[in-house]
Amino acid sequence: MAEPVIIEAAINGVTSKQQNPHTPKEPAEIAEDALRCFAAGAAIVHNHIDSVGLEGDAAAARYLEGWRPALANRSDALFYPTTNAGADVQASYAHITPLAESGLMRLSLCDPGSVNLGGLGPDGLPGSGFVYANSFDDIEHQFGLCERHGLGPSIAIFEPGFLRCVLAWWRAGRLPAGAMVKFYFGGDDGFLSGFGLRPTPTALDAYLELLDGCDVPWAVAVLGGDVVESGIARVAIERGGHLRVGLEDHAGPRQPSNEELVREAVALAEDVGRPVATPDEAAKLLGLP
């Protein structure tokens, strides 16, 4: 039987209810939306919180407000948070330790590089935005938290240099168990568009050439676009990869729900001839501690 496809649902991010009214923001909404995504076929749910003024234990408590009700219904559910955008890497990731100590989180995250993020101004040029910076020391801190707490890192690949950094950790035997790399292709819409490679088979080939010989699982996502409609999702599934969908990433004329996006991904996997992983199957495929 073909290896199951791991589907991750990134359910909110910076997407507002004005952009899409289906976007869950409050903890109760996050719990309900996550349960619908798991029922539809997602194995992992990633979400943000309204973290203004929240760091460390307070941010962790806010995440758990949304996760606990979902886990009461789905004890197998896999959740992970985002970085908290604090003053430094210690503050930005201060919520990871209390979340790990809660016993309710098996995944964490690592962003192994730096990139300009933003949108285009009225003149069509890159305008408002920021430099998302992660030094090599910052990356070591992020991976160190995963190693210390037995968490599988979800690794964002915005640019090819991010992957080269991950491969250095892998070749050195230092990449934490349970790692998964996610190739973030840049779409044409939304605040997080305009970076990196476009979602084409040629671009995926470039990443897979770098990854050649490395057995770390990989997935594709399109930030500021539609990963399924772009065609890159089908190519990834055919080549043995996995998928990330959800309203954090999605942009376009439609206003789908997260559940709809998950169901579209499930239908695509079935059409290609691969089953969809349950959370327990995903944990085994990733080799989570």
C-alpha positions in Angstrom: 0.0 0.0 0.0 1.2 3.5 -0.8 2.5 5.6 2.1 -0.3 7.7 3.6 -0.3 11.5 3.0 0.1 13.7 6.1 -2.3 16.7 5.8 -1.6 19.6 8.0 -4.2 22.3 8.5 -2.8 25.8 9.3 -6.1 27.2 10.4 -5.6 31.0 11.0 -2.3 32.7 11.0 -2.6 36.4 10.3 -5.7 35.9 8.2 -8.5 38.1 9.6 -12.3 37.5 9.7 -12.6 40.4 7.3 -10.5 38.5 4.8 -12.4 35.3 5.5 -15.3 35.0 8.0 -14.5 31.3 8.5 -11.2 32.1 10.2 -11.2 30.8 13.8 -9.7 33.3 16.3 -11.0 32.7 19.8 -10.1 29.5 21.7 -13.5 27.9 21.4 -13.5 28.6 17.6 -10.1 27.1 17.3 -11.2 23.9 19.1 -14.3 23.5 17.0 -12.5 24.2 13.7 -9.7 21.8 14.6 -12.1 19.0 15.4 -13.8 19.5 12.0 -10.4 19.4 10.3 -9.4 16.2 12.1 -12.7 14.6 11.2 -12.2 15.7 7.5 -8.8 14.0 7.3 -6.1 16.3 8.8 -3.4 14.7 10.9 -1.9 18.0 12.3 -3.4 21.3 13.2 -1.2 24.5 13.4 -2.6 27.7 14.8 -1.7 31.1 16.0 -3.2 33.0 19.0 -3.9 36.7 19.6 -0.5 37.0 21.5 -0.4 40.7 22.0 1.1 41.1 25.5 1.4 37.3 26.0 4.7 35.4 26.4 5.8 32.3 28.0 3.3 30.7 30.4 0.5 33.2 29.5 0.9 32.4 25.8 1.0 28.7 26.5 -2.2 29.0 28.5 -3.9 30.7 25.7 -3.0 27.9 23.3 -4.2 25.3 25.7 -7.6 27.0 26.0 -8.1 26.0 22.4 -6.3 22.6 22.4 -7.8 21.1 25.6 -11.4 20.9 24.4 -10.3 19.4 21.1 -8.0 16.9 22.8 -10.8 15.8 25.1 -12.6 14.6 21.9 -9.5 13.5 20.0 -6.8 12.4 22.3 -4.6 11.5 19.2 -4.7 15.1 17.8 -1.4 16.7 16.9 -1.1 20.4 17.5 1.7 22.9 17.3 2.0 26.7 17.8 3.8 29.5 16.0 6.7 31.6 17.3 5.6 34.4 19.6 7.6 37.2 17.9 9.2 38.4 21.1 12.2 40.7 21.6 14.6 37.8 21.1 14.6 34.1 20.4 14.3 33.2 24.1 11.1 35.3 24.4 9.8 34.2 21.1 9.9 30.6 22.1 9.3 30.9 25.8 5.9 29.2 25.4 7.4 26.0 24.0 8.6 24.6 27.4 5.3 25.0 29.3 3.4 23.6 26.3 5.7 20.6 26.2 5.4 20.2 30.0 1.6 20.1 29.7 2.0 16.7 28.0 -0.4 17.8 25.2 2.1 18.8 22.5 4.4 16.5 20.5 5.4 18.9 17.8 7.3 22.2 17.8 8.7 24.4 15.1 12.0 25.8 13.6 12.5 28.5 11.1 16.1 27.9 10.0 16.9 31.1 8.1 16.1 34.7 7.4 13.8 36.2 4.7 12.1 39.5 3.8 8.3 39.1 4.2 5.7 41.6 3.1 3.4 42.7 0.3 3.6 45.0 -2.6 2.9 48.7 -2.3 0.6 50.8 -4.6 3.5 51.2 -7.0 3.9 47.5 -7.4 7.2 47.4 -5.5 7.9 45.5 -2.3 6.7 47.9 0.4 5.5 47.3 3.9 7.0 44.3 5.6 9.8 43.2 7.8 12.9 41.1 7.9 12.1 37.8 9.6 15.6 37.0 11.0 16.8 33.8 12.5 20.6 33.6 13.2 22.5 30.3 13.4 22.4 30.8 17.2 18.6 31.3 17.1 18.2 28.1 15.0 20.3 26.2 17.5 18.0 27.4 20.3 14.9 26.3 18.4 16.3 22.9 17.7 17.6 22.6 21.2 14.1 23.1 22.6 12.9 20.2 20.4 15.7 17.9 21.5 15.3 18.8 25.2 11.5 18.2 25.3 11.3 15.4 22.7 9.3 17.4 20.2 9.3 16.8 16.4 10.2 20.1 14.6 8.0 21.4 11.9 10.6 23.1 9.7 9.6 26.0 7.4 11.6 26.3 4.2 11.0 29.8 2.8 14.2 29.8 0.6 16.7 27.2 -0.5 19.2 28.4 2.0 16.9 27.3 4.8 17.1 23.7 3.5 20.8 23.8 3.3 20.9 24.7 7.0 18.6 21.8 7.8 20.8 19.4 5.8 23.9 20.5 7.7 22.1 19.6 11.0 21.0 16.3 9.4 24.5 15.3 8.1 25.9 16.1 11.6 23.4 13.8 13.2 22.0 16.6 15.2 18.5 17.0 13.6 15.9 16.2 16.3 13.7 13.1 15.8 10.3 13.7 14.2 11.5 16.4 11.9 9.5 17.4 8.8 10.5 20.0 6.2 7.8 22.1 4.6 8.6 23.8 1.3 6.8 27.2 1.4 6.2 28.4 -2.1 5.3 32.0 -2.7 1.9 32.8 -4.2 0.8 36.0 -5.8 -1.7 37.3 -3.2 -1.7 38.2 0.4 0.9 39.7 2.8 3.2 36.6 2.7 3.4 36.5 -1.1 6.3 37.4 -3.2 9.2 35.4 -1.5 11.0 32.3 -2.5 10.1 30.0 -5.4 6.9 29.8 -7.3 4.8 26.6 -7.0 5.9 24.8 -10.1 7.3 21.3 -10.7 10.7 22.8 -11.6 10.9 24.6 -8.3 10.0 21.5 -6.4 12.7 19.6 -8.4 15.2 22.2 -7.1 14.3 21.5 -3.5 14.2 17.7 -4.0 17.7 17.8 -5.7 19.0 19.5 -2.5 17.2 16.9 -0.4 18.5 13.9 -2.4 19.7 11.2 -0.1 18.0 12.7 3.0 15.1 10.6 4.4 13.4 13.5 6.3 9.7 13.7 5.3 8.7 16.8 3.3 5.5 18.7 2.4 4.4 21.5 0.2 2.5 24.7 0.9 1.6 27.9 -1.0 1.5 31.1 1.1 -0.7 33.6 -0.6 -2.3 31.2 -3.0 -4.0 27.8 -3.3 -1.8 24.8 -3.0 -4.3 22.4 -4.7 -5.4 24.7 -7.5 -1.8 25.6 -8.3 -1.1 22.0 -9.2 1.9 21.6 -6.9 -0.1 19.5 -4.4 -0.8 16.8 -7.0 2.9 16.8 -8.1 4.0 16.5 -4.4 1.6 13.6 -3.6 2.7 11.8 -6.8 6.3 12.1 -5.7 5.8 10.9 -2.1 5.3 14.2 -0.4 2.7 15.6 2.1 0.5 18.7 2.2 -0.2 21.8 4.2 -3.5 23.6 3.6 -5.5 26.1 5.6 -6.7 29.7 5.9 -3.3 30.9 7.1 -1.9 30.3 3.7 -4.9 30.4 1.3 -5.6 33.4 -0.9 -7.8 33.9 -3.9 -11.3 34.7 -5.0 -12.9 32.0 -2.8 -13.7 32.1 0.9 -13.5 28.4 1.8 -13.5 27.0 5.4 -10.5 25.0 6.7 -12.7 21.9 6.6 -13.3 22.4 2.9 -9.6 22.8 2.2 -8.8 19.6 4.1 -11.5 17.7 2.2 -10.1 19.0 -1.2 -6.7 17.7 -0.1 -8.2 14.3 0.9 -10.0 14.0 -2.4 -6.8 14.8 -4.3 -4.8 12.2 -2.4 -7.5 9.6 -3.1 -7.4 10.5 -6.8 -3.7 10.0 -6.9 -4.1 6.6 -5.1 -2.6 7.4 -1.6 -4.5 7.0 1.6 -4.6 9.8 4.2 -2.7 9.5 7.5 -4.5 9.6 10.8 -2.7 11.5 13.6 -1.3 8.2 15.0 -0.1 7.2 11.6 1.5 10.6 11.1 3.3 10.3 14.4 4.7 6.9 13.2 5.7 8.2 9.8 7.5 11.2 11.3 9.1 9.1 14.0 7.9 11.4 16.8 9.6 10.7 20.1 
